[in-house]
Amino acid sequence: MKVFGIDVIKGSVRSRTKRPVFAVVVRENDGITEEGEMSLFRVLRRIASEKPDILAVDSLQEISRDHHDLYSVLGILPPETRLVQVTGGEKQVPLAVVAARYNLKFNNKFDPFVEARTIAHVAELGGGYELIAFGGTTDIIVSRHRSIGKGGWSQNRYIRKIHGSVQQKAVEVEDALKEAILRYERIDHKGYGGLRRVEFHVHAPREHIPVSEETRADVQVNVSARRLDRIHFRPQHSKKRNIIVGVDPGTTVGIAALDLDGNLVELKSSRQMSINDWIEEISALGKPVLIASDVAHMPSSVDKIRRSFHAAGYNPPEDRTQEEKVAICSGFSYANDHERDSLAAAIEAYRTFNNKFKNIEKRIPAGFDLDTARAGIIRGLSIEQIVADSNPRKEPVAERKTEEPTAPESKKDPRISQLEGMVRNLREYVSDLQDELAEKEREIDHLGRIISDERSGRFERIKRDSEIEKRDATIKSLKSKLRKEEKRRKKFIRQIKRMKNYADLQNDQRQIPVKVVRNLTRECVRSVDDEYGIGSEDILYIEKTGGWGNAVISFLRDAGVCAVITPDQDQRLINTLRHEKIPLLSSVDVPVATRGSIGFAFRKEFDQALEKWKEGQEIFEKEKSAEMIESIVSEYRSERELEARRHGRS
């Protein structure tokens, strides 16, 4: 693990004249590898290149002016680097207090390098809170890196080149996301000749994105994680804190929880909660290592709570009086006697171990979690065992076993015999209870197997019914598709039959088949196209030409029809079709006999009318060329006149 610990030497991020200078300490492999002074810019640049695991600070205000600035700093950090505030999250504590939890001491609190070393060491040991500012989604934006400007003669080619580069880069980014099997949404912003901007909204955190930020001559790629509404703090180690709990049982139950520094964590009482409810309540506060009672003999309900947490137990040598409890709880506020009794039990238990807590601070190595060591002491472990358990790589210290001298036998006291008899009776009672418990456990196992078999059978039935429903739905869907395909097949058969009949008619040398269109509209033309098809050798007879538009003329031009025959001659239609080079013939010159959607015309009359149209088309083309030349000459003359006027004025 590589950790950067920083602490400000002079200056401030809020100052416009004195930029901050930081004391930087780099820890790696449980040791300091580098120390030095750097500006914030150099620190961030080093982090961007080396990608350490943690950047540790004691206050976020040293590296950012506000939340907006903090988001910017977090955006600069590599995805692999976590920003950790060692002094806490929303609620901060002094650095000396945090260091004391790990048995770290520093003499000169005003030396930035000493604080930077401590900050880095605490972060390496797992202390502090990590800042979470970005969610689990990432935005990738591929856009132009150049401005297209006002341009010149080659501006269109220049724009096409840039937009083509953006489109090509977007394809590369999309291929990388598909290869990484990431879910994303893509938004394209079209531009002339390609794409001017492409946005990818990827459902994955920044560290899982296989695309990095990039800047080229024409294209730039920006990768940024989606910001959360507010910055969250997450502890590096999410283990529960160890606590000492005092319990006062009865109709109204009172509990008091202290941490291993003797600070009050919780104090409450209630008469509406069962023992299981209290166990859940205590578990939410932390991990109990010591359950205490205020009476000499621990009640069974308190012992049940103790056993549920596998915690050590404490009860005073003798029952405490109310005056003693009040004296013990002086300095604390409580609402009733139950809270007072539970608080007195917790405080007395803490004071019993307090001297041992102070003693172990001198004996355990620096950097060791004091909370873990104190919990081990409460459980009855030695310092050597605690250190060895926390660091299994080190060989445990062998403990010397001392043999206790055997006490000489003496005459038994009658009370001892009586107590031994009571012990035998209790052991027999415990044996009976264990047999009964074993019988209950066998019965529970048997009932559990019955329930498991029943659940398994019910699950199989549910699974079978679900599969049947899925198959029925699939069959229904396939039947619907089959009916649609049958209808399409019959329609295609009818259309093929009509097209064959029409093809047979085209072999007649005297007559020409004509496809009849009721009206020159897009709907009527498409209807004939769907029924017979309209191709390059087809002749259309249009009964009515009113209501035609440019769309239907474009359709006829794209289909490449051979000729169009109409009963009436609309001059606008004639000019439009001449521009599109589509022959328009009159039914007066080419009489058409209709029979449903098919008509007939004599080939000789059609050829004569077509030759006549071609002669008129040649004249039309010549006139059109003459008009264009005349327009060019006229435009040239006007430009010459304007130029002559300008020179005459100058």
ZINOR-V884797 format. One record per residue. N is the residue number from 0. RES is the residue in one letter. SS is DSSP state (H for helix, E for strand, - for the rest). PSI is psi in degrees with one decimal (999 if undefined). D_CENTER is the distance of its C-alpha to the mean C-alpha in Angstrom with 1 decimal. Layout:
# ZINOR-V884797
N	RES	SS	PSI	D_CENTER
N	RES	SS	PSI	D_CENTER
This chain:
# ZINOR-V884797
0	M	-	137.3	26.1
1	K	E	127.2	26.7
2	V	E	133.1	26.6
3	F	E	118.8	27.6
4	G	E	128.9	29.4
5	I	E	149.7	30.6
6	D	E	138.9	32.9
7	V	E	136.2	34.5
8	I	E	-50.8	38.2
9	K	E	164.1	39.2
10	G	-	-179.6	37.9
11	S	-	150.4	34.9
12	V	-	-16.4	31.9
13	R	-	-11.1	33.5
14	S	-	140.1	36.8
15	R	-	-15.7	37.6
16	T	-	-39.3	40.4
17	K	-	93.9	39.5
18	R	-	148.3	36.2
19	P	-	145.4	35.0
20	V	E	133.8	36.0
21	F	E	146.1	34.3
22	A	E	121.8	35.6
23	V	E	127.9	33.2
24	V	E	128.1	33.5
25	V	E	122.5	31.7
26	R	E	137.0	31.6
27	E	E	134.9	31.1
28	N	-	47.0	32.4
29	D	-	28.8	33.7
30	G	-	160.1	35.7
31	I	E	126.4	36.0
32	T	E	-19.0	36.0
33	E	E	145.2	36.3
34	E	E	148.0	37.2
35	G	E	175.6	37.7
36	E	E	135.6	37.4
37	M	E	154.5	34.8
38	S	E	166.4	33.6
39	L	H	-36.7	29.9
40	F	H	-44.9	29.6
41	R	H	-36.4	31.0
42	V	H	-47.6	28.8
43	L	H	-34.2	25.6
44	R	H	-40.3	27.2
45	R	H	-42.1	28.1
46	I	H	-39.2	24.7
47	A	H	-33.6	23.2
48	S	H	-38.8	25.8
49	E	H	-22.3	26.0
50	K	-	62.4	22.4
51	P	-	170.1	23.4
52	D	-	-36.9	21.3
53	I	E	138.1	22.0
54	L	E	112.5	23.4
55	A	E	134.7	25.3
56	V	E	161.6	27.0
57	D	-	-15.5	29.0
58	S	-	131.8	28.1
59	L	H	-21.0	25.4
60	Q	H	-13.8	28.2
61	E	H	-21.2	29.7
62	I	-	-5.2	27.0
63	S	-	146.0	25.9
64	R	-	-40.9	27.9
65	D	-	-172.5	25.4
66	H	H	-37.2	21.7
67	H	H	-43.7	21.5
68	D	H	-36.1	23.0
69	L	H	-39.5	20.8
70	Y	H	-38.5	17.7
71	S	H	-43.6	19.7
72	V	H	-43.3	20.6
73	L	H	-32.3	17.1
74	G	H	-28.3	16.2
75	I	H	-32.6	19.3
76	L	-	144.0	18.6
77	P	-	155.6	17.4
78	P	-	-26.9	14.1
79	E	-	-14.4	16.4
80	T	-	128.5	18.2
81	R	E	139.1	17.5
82	L	E	120.5	19.4
83	V	E	129.9	21.5
84	Q	E	109.7	24.0
85	V	-	-18.5	26.6
86	T	-	8.6	28.5
87	G	E	-176.2	26.0
88	G	-	-113.2	23.2
89	E	-	-38.2	24.1
90	K	-	119.1	27.6
91	Q	E	154.8	29.2
92	V	-	159.6	32.2
93	P	-	152.2	34.6
94	L	H	-34.9	33.9
95	A	H	-37.0	37.2
96	V	H	-42.8	36.1
97	V	H	-42.9	32.8
98	A	H	-36.1	35.0
99	A	H	-29.2	37.5
100	R	H	-25.7	35.0
101	Y	-	17.8	35.0
102	N	-	37.2	38.7
103	L	-	131.5	38.2
104	K	-	139.9	40.9
105	F	-	134.3	41.6
106	N	-	-50.5	44.9
107	N	-	101.8	44.4
108	K	-	-11.5	41.6
109	F	-	4.6	42.4
110	D	-	114.5	41.8
111	P	H	-33.0	38.3
112	F	H	-36.5	38.4
113	V	H	-43.3	39.1
114	E	H	-39.0	36.2
115	A	H	-39.4	33.9
116	R	H	-44.2	35.0
117	T	H	-42.5	34.4
118	I	H	-47.1	30.9
119	A	H	-40.0	30.0
120	H	H	-43.3	31.7
121	V	H	-43.5	30.0
122	A	H	-37.2	26.5
123	E	H	-33.5	27.5
124	L	-	-5.2	28.8
125	G	-	8.8	25.5
126	G	-	164.8	26.5
127	G	-	178.4	24.6
128	Y	E	132.7	21.2
129	E	E	141.2	18.1
130	L	E	128.1	16.6
131	I	E	106.9	12.9
132	A	E	-12.4	12.5
133	F	E	146.0	9.1
134	G	E	-163.6	5.7
135	G	E	16.1	2.5
136	T	E	154.9	3.7
137	T	E	141.7	7.3
138	D	E	130.0	10.6
139	I	E	123.0	13.5
140	I	E	120.8	16.9
141	V	E	120.3	20.1
142	S	E	177.3	23.1
143	R	E	144.7	26.8
144	H	-	-9.6	28.0
145	R	-	151.5	31.4
146	S	-	136.1	33.0
147	I	-	-20.2	35.1
148	G	-	-169.5	37.8
149	K	-	-29.7	41.0
150	G	-	-174.4	41.9
151	G	-	-140.9	45.3
152	W	-	-33.9	46.9
153	S	-	23.4	44.0
154	Q	H	-41.8	41.1
155	N	H	-42.0	40.0
156	R	H	-37.9	39.9
157	Y	H	-43.3	38.0
158	I	H	-43.6	35.4
159	R	H	-37.9	35.1
160	K	H	-45.9	34.6
161	I	H	-47.5	31.7
162	H	H	-32.4	29.9
163	G	H	-37.2	30.6
164	S	H	-40.4	29.0
165	V	H	-43.5	25.8
166	Q	H	-42.6	25.7
167	Q	H	-41.9	26.4
168	K	H	-37.0	23.7
169	A	H	-36.4	21.1
170	V	H	-41.1	22.4
171	E	H	-42.6	22.0
172	V	H	-43.2	18.3
173	E	H	-38.8	17.7
174	D	H	-38.9	19.8
175	A	H	-39.9	17.8
176	L	H	-39.4	14.4
177	K	H	-39.0	16.5
178	E	H	-33.3	18.1
179	A	-	-1.0	14.9
180	I	-	55.4	14.1
181	L	-	141.4	10.7
182	R	-	134.6	9.9
183	Y	E	163.1	10.4
184	E	E	140.9	12.7
185	R	E	134.6	15.7
186	I	E	120.0	18.0
187	D	E	137.2	21.5
188	H	E	106.8	24.0
189	K	E	149.8	27.3
190	G	E	172.5	30.1
191	Y	-	116.5	33.6
192	G	-	7.5	33.7
193	G	E	-134.5	30.0
194	L	E	135.2	26.7
195	R	E	-18.4	26.6
196	R	E	137.0	22.8
197	V	E	129.1	19.7
198	E	E	129.1	16.2
199	F	E	122.8	13.2
200	H	E	101.7	9.9
201	V	E	133.7	7.7
202	H	-	69.0	4.6
203	A	-	148.7	4.5
204	P	-	165.3	5.5
205	R	H	-36.0	8.9
206	E	H	-14.8	11.1
207	H	H	0.4	10.2
208	I	-	125.5	11.2
209	P	-	15.1	14.9
210	V	-	135.6	16.0
211	S	-	160.9	17.6
212	E	-	143.2	19.1
213	E	E	146.2	22.5
214	T	E	121.6	25.5
215	R	-	-172.5	28.4
216	A	-	-41.4	31.5
217	D	-	-20.9	30.2
218	V	E	146.6	26.4
219	Q	E	145.6	23.6
220	V	E	120.5	20.0
221	N	E	128.9	17.6
222	V	E	121.0	14.2
223	S	E	137.0	12.4
224	A	E	151.0	9.1
225	R	E	126.5	8.4
226	R	E	145.1	10.8
227	L	E	163.3	10.9
228	D	E	-34.0	14.1
229	R	E	157.0	15.8
230	I	E	134.3	15.8
231	H	E	155.0	15.6
232	F	E	132.0	17.8
233	R	E	124.1	17.3
234	P	E	144.2	20.4
235	Q	-	-41.0	20.6
236	H	-	120.8	22.6
237	S	-	17.2	21.7
238	K	-	149.8	25.1
239	K	-	149.2	27.3
240	R	-	147.8	30.2
241	N	E	137.8	33.7
242	I	E	158.3	35.9
243	I	E	127.5	39.6
244	V	E	126.9	40.2
245	G	E	134.7	43.5
246	V	E	132.3	44.2
247	D	E	103.7	47.2
248	P	-	173.0	47.6
249	G	-	-168.1	49.6
250	T	-	-42.9	49.3
251	T	-	119.9	47.2
252	V	E	134.1	44.8
253	G	E	140.2	43.9
254	I	E	148.1	41.4
255	A	E	131.9	40.9
256	A	E	129.7	38.2
257	L	E	144.9	38.7
258	D	E	177.2	36.6
259	L	-	3.1	38.5
260	D	-	0.4	39.4
261	G	-	9.5	41.3
262	N	-	141.1	39.0
263	L	E	124.8	38.8
264	V	E	-44.4	35.4
265	E	E	143.9	36.4
266	L	E	115.8	39.7
267	K	E	167.7	40.1
268	S	E	154.3	42.4
269	S	E	152.3	42.4
270	R	-	8.9	44.7
271	Q	-	17.9	42.3
272	M	-	138.1	40.1
273	S	-	176.9	40.9
274	I	H	-40.0	40.7
275	N	H	-36.8	37.4
276	D	H	-40.2	36.0
277	W	H	-35.8	37.2
278	I	H	-42.7	35.7
279	E	H	-39.8	32.2
280	E	H	-44.1	32.9
281	I	H	-40.5	34.0
282	S	H	-32.7	31.1
283	A	H	-25.5	28.6
284	L	H	-32.0	30.6
285	G	-	-161.0	30.5
286	K	E	106.0	32.2
287	P	E	127.7	35.9
288	V	E	-13.2	38.2
289	L	E	121.5	41.4
290	I	E	124.0	42.6
291	A	E	148.5	45.7
292	S	E	156.5	48.5
293	D	-	7.2	51.3
294	V	-	159.6	54.1
295	A	-	-34.9	55.8
296	H	-	117.5	55.0
297	M	-	125.4	51.3
298	P	-	156.5	50.9
299	S	H	-36.1	49.5
300	S	H	-39.2	46.6
301	V	H	-38.8	45.6
302	D	H	-32.4	46.1
303	K	H	-41.2	43.8
304	I	H	-41.3	41.0
305	R	H	-45.8	41.8
306	R	H	-30.6	41.8
307	S	H	-26.2	38.4
308	F	H	-0.1	36.8
309	H	-	41.2	39.2
310	A	-	162.4	40.2
311	A	E	158.4	43.5
312	G	E	150.7	46.0
313	Y	E	134.3	48.2
314	N	E	143.5	51.3
315	P	-	160.9	54.1
316	P	-	-31.4	57.5
317	E	-	159.4	59.0
318	D	-	137.7	57.9
319	R	-	144.4	57.3
320	T	-	167.8	59.2
321	Q	H	-37.7	57.7
322	E	H	-41.2	59.1
323	E	H	-38.6	57.5
324	K	H	-40.2	54.1
325	V	H	-40.3	54.5
326	A	H	-39.7	55.4
327	I	H	-38.6	52.4
328	C	-	10.7	50.0
329	S	-	135.6	51.5
330	G	-	-10.5	49.0
331	F	-	150.1	46.4
332	S	-	140.2	46.3
333	Y	-	157.7	46.2
334	A	-	-28.0	46.8
335	N	-	179.4	49.1
336	D	H	-32.8	51.1
337	H	H	-41.7	48.4
338	E	H	-37.7	45.8
339	R	H	-45.1	48.6
340	D	H	-43.3	49.6
341	S	H	-38.5	46.0
342	L	H	-39.3	45.5
343	A	H	-39.5	48.9
344	A	H	-43.2	48.0
345	A	H	-42.4	44.7
346	I	H	-42.6	46.4
347	E	H	-38.3	49.3
348	A	H	-40.4	47.1
349	Y	H	-43.1	45.3
350	R	H	-29.7	48.6
351	T	H	-36.6	49.9
352	F	H	-1.5	47.3
353	N	H	-41.6	47.0
354	N	H	-37.6	49.7
355	K	H	-36.9	48.1
356	F	H	-41.7	44.8
357	K	H	-32.6	46.6
358	N	H	-37.6	48.4
359	I	H	-20.8	45.4
360	E	H	-28.6	43.9
361	K	H	-17.2	46.8
362	R	H	-26.1	46.5
363	I	-	153.0	42.9
364	P	-	157.4	41.5
365	A	-	142.2	39.5
366	G	-	1.0	35.8
367	F	-	139.4	36.1
368	D	-	114.0	34.2
369	L	H	-34.2	37.1
370	D	H	-41.3	35.3
371	T	H	-40.3	35.3
372	A	H	-42.5	38.9
373	R	H	-40.1	40.1
374	A	H	-37.8	38.5
375	G	H	-38.4	40.3
376	I	H	-42.1	43.6
377	I	H	-35.4	43.3
378	R	-	-3.2	42.9
379	G	-	16.0	46.1
380	L	-	155.7	44.8
381	S	-	168.2	46.6
382	I	H	-41.8	45.1
383	E	H	-41.1	45.4
384	Q	H	-40.1	43.6
385	I	H	-46.1	40.7
386	V	H	-40.4	40.3
387	A	H	-39.0	40.7
388	D	H	-35.4	38.1
389	S	H	-21.7	35.5
390	N	-	81.8	36.3
391	P	-	-14.6	37.3
392	R	-	-28.2	38.0
393	K	-	145.8	41.0
394	E	-	131.3	44.1
395	P	-	144.9	44.9
396	V	-	127.5	47.9
397	A	-	131.8	50.8
398	E	-	137.2	52.2
399	R	-	130.9	56.0
400	K	-	127.2	57.3
401	T	-	130.4	60.3
402	E	-	128.1	62.7
403	E	-	134.7	64.0
404	P	-	140.9	67.7
405	T	-	129.3	68.8
406	A	-	141.0	70.5
407	P	-	143.4	74.1
408	E	-	144.4	74.6
409	S	-	168.2	76.2
410	K	-	138.1	77.6
411	K	-	139.8	75.1
412	D	-	143.4	74.9
413	P	H	-32.5	75.4
414	R	H	-30.3	72.2
415	I	H	-42.2	70.4
416	S	H	-41.8	71.8
417	Q	H	-41.8	70.8
418	L	H	-37.1	67.2
419	E	H	-38.1	67.1
420	G	H	-41.7	68.2
421	M	H	-38.6	65.4
422	V	H	-42.8	62.9
423	R	H	-44.0	64.3
424	N	H	-42.7	64.0
425	L	H	-36.5	60.4
426	R	H	-40.5	59.6
427	E	H	-40.2	61.1
428	Y	H	-41.5	59.2
429	V	H	-39.3	55.9
430	S	H	-43.0	56.8
431	D	H	-42.1	57.4
432	L	H	-37.1	54.1
433	Q	H	-40.0	52.4
434	D	H	-43.5	54.2
435	E	H	-39.7	53.2
436	L	H	-41.2	49.6
437	A	H	-40.0	49.7
438	E	H	-42.5	51.2
439	K	H	-40.0	48.5
440	E	H	-40.0	45.8
441	R	H	-41.1	47.5
442	E	H	-40.4	47.7
443	I	H	-41.9	44.0
444	D	H	-42.6	43.1
445	H	H	-47.7	45.4
446	L	H	-35.4	43.9
447	G	H	-39.6	40.4
448	R	H	-39.9	41.4
449	I	H	-45.6	42.8
450	I	H	-40.1	39.7
451	S	H	-43.3	37.6
452	D	H	-41.7	40.0
453	E	H	-43.9	39.9
454	R	H	-39.5	36.1
455	S	H	-44.3	36.1
456	G	H	-42.1	38.7
457	R	H	-37.4	36.9
458	F	H	-40.4	33.6
459	E	H	-41.1	35.6
460	R	H	-43.4	37.2
461	I	H	-41.6	33.9
462	K	H	-42.2	32.5
463	R	H	-44.3	35.7
464	D	H	-38.8	35.8
465	S	H	-41.2	32.2
466	E	H	-39.2	33.1
467	I	H	-42.9	36.3
468	E	H	-42.1	34.4
469	K	H	-41.5	32.1
470	R	H	-41.8	35.2
471	D	H	-43.2	37.1
472	A	H	-38.9	34.3
473	T	H	-42.6	34.3
474	I	H	-42.7	38.1
475	K	H	-43.2	38.2
476	S	H	-42.1	35.8
477	L	H	-37.1	37.8
478	K	H	-42.2	41.1
479	S	H	-43.9	39.9
480	K	H	-37.5	39.0
481	L	H	-42.1	42.4
482	R	H	-41.3	44.3
483	K	H	-41.3	42.6
484	E	H	-35.3	43.4
485	E	H	-43.5	47.0
486	K	H	-44.3	47.4
487	R	H	-39.9	46.2
488	R	H	-44.7	48.5
489	K	H	-39.2	51.5
490	K	H	-43.0	50.7
491	F	H	-36.5	50.5
492	I	H	-45.4	53.8
493	R	H	-41.8	55.6
494	Q	H	-41.3	54.3
495	I	H	-39.0	55.4
496	K	H	-44.3	58.8
497	R	H	-41.0	59.3
498	M	H	-33.8	58.3
499	K	H	-44.5	60.8
500	N	H	-41.3	63.5
501	Y	H	-36.2	62.7
502	A	H	-35.5	62.9
503	D	H	-35.1	66.3
504	L	H	-26.0	67.6
505	Q	-	-13.9	66.8
506	N	-	-9.2	69.4
507	D	-	130.8	72.3
508	Q	-	-23.3	74.4
509	R	-	-36.7	75.8
510	Q	E	152.8	72.9
511	I	E	130.0	69.3
512	P	E	143.8	66.6
513	V	E	136.2	64.6
514	K	E	127.5	61.3
515	V	E	128.3	61.8
516	V	E	124.9	59.2
517	R	E	-40.9	60.0
518	N	E	147.4	58.5
519	L	-	68.1	56.9
520	T	-	161.9	53.4
521	R	H	-37.3	50.1
522	E	H	-44.3	49.9
523	C	H	-41.0	53.4
524	V	H	-42.6	53.0
525	R	H	-33.4	49.7
526	S	H	-43.1	51.5
527	V	H	-37.4	54.2
528	D	H	-40.2	51.7
529	D	H	-33.2	50.0
530	E	H	-46.8	53.4
531	Y	-	-24.8	55.3
532	G	-	140.2	53.0
533	I	-	119.7	54.1
534	G	-	-167.8	54.8
535	S	-	-17.8	56.7
536	E	-	10.7	60.1
537	D	-	147.3	59.9
538	I	E	125.2	62.3
539	L	E	133.0	61.1
540	Y	E	114.7	63.6
541	I	E	117.1	62.1
542	E	E	-39.4	64.1
543	K	E	135.8	62.7
544	T	-	-0.5	61.1
545	G	-	141.2	60.2
546	G	-	14.1	56.7
547	W	-	159.4	55.4
548	G	-	179.5	52.6
549	N	H	-28.8	51.0
550	A	H	-43.3	48.4
551	V	H	-33.1	51.1
552	I	H	-41.5	53.0
553	S	H	-37.6	50.0
554	F	H	-44.8	49.6
555	L	H	-39.7	53.3
556	R	H	-44.3	53.0
557	D	H	-34.9	50.0
558	A	H	-24.0	51.8
559	G	-	44.7	54.9
560	V	-	152.7	57.5
561	C	-	-44.2	61.1
562	A	E	162.5	62.7
563	V	E	130.0	62.5
564	I	E	129.6	65.6
565	T	E	150.0	65.9
566	P	-	-28.7	68.9
567	D	-	153.1	68.4
568	Q	-	99.0	67.9
569	D	-	119.5	65.4
570	Q	H	-39.0	65.9
571	R	H	-39.3	62.3
572	L	H	-39.0	61.2
573	I	H	-47.7	63.8
574	N	H	-41.5	62.6
575	T	H	-45.0	58.9
576	L	H	-32.3	59.7
577	R	H	-40.4	62.0
578	H	H	-36.1	59.1
579	E	-	-1.9	57.0
580	K	-	39.9	60.1
581	I	-	118.5	60.1
582	P	-	129.0	63.8
583	L	E	113.8	64.7
584	L	E	152.6	68.0
585	S	E	143.1	70.1
586	S	-	-12.8	71.1
587	V	-	-43.0	74.6
588	D	-	-32.6	74.8
589	V	-	87.1	72.9
590	P	-	139.5	73.6
591	V	-	129.6	71.0
592	A	E	117.4	71.7
593	T	E	146.2	68.6
594	R	E	84.0	68.1
595	G	-	-126.1	64.7
596	S	-	1.7	61.9
597	I	E	139.9	64.2
598	G	E	170.9	67.1
599	F	E	143.7	69.9
600	A	E	151.5	71.5
601	F	E	135.7	74.4
602	R	H	-36.9	73.3
603	K	H	-45.9	76.3
604	E	H	-37.2	75.7
605	F	H	-42.5	72.0
606	D	H	-38.8	72.8
607	Q	H	-43.8	75.3
608	A	H	-35.1	72.9
609	L	H	-38.9	70.2
610	E	H	-41.0	72.6
611	K	H	-40.1	73.6
612	W	H	-37.0	69.9
613	K	H	-38.6	69.4
614	E	H	-43.7	72.5
615	G	H	-33.0	71.0
616	Q	H	-37.4	67.7
617	E	H	-42.2	69.4
618	I	H	-41.4	71.1
619	F	H	-41.0	67.8
620	E	H	-40.3	66.1
621	K	H	-44.5	69.1
622	E	H	-38.7	69.0
623	K	H	-40.8	65.3
624	S	H	-40.7	65.8
625	A	H	-42.2	68.7
626	E	H	-40.2	66.7
627	M	H	-41.4	63.9
628	I	H	-42.3	66.5
629	E	H	-38.1	68.2
630	S	H	-40.0	64.9
631	I	H	-42.8	64.2
632	V	H	-42.0	67.8
633	S	H	-42.5	67.5
634	E	H	-38.9	64.3
635	Y	H	-42.4	65.9
636	R	H	-43.1	68.9
637	S	H	-38.8	66.9
638	E	H	-39.0	65.0
639	R	H	-40.8	68.3
640	E	H	-43.4	69.8
641	L	H	-40.3	66.9
642	E	H	-39.7	67.2
643	A	H	-38.4	71.0
644	R	H	-42.2	70.6
645	R	H	-42.0	68.2
646	H	H	-34.2	70.6
647	G	H	-37.5	73.6
648	R	H	-40.7	72.0
649	S	-	999	71.1
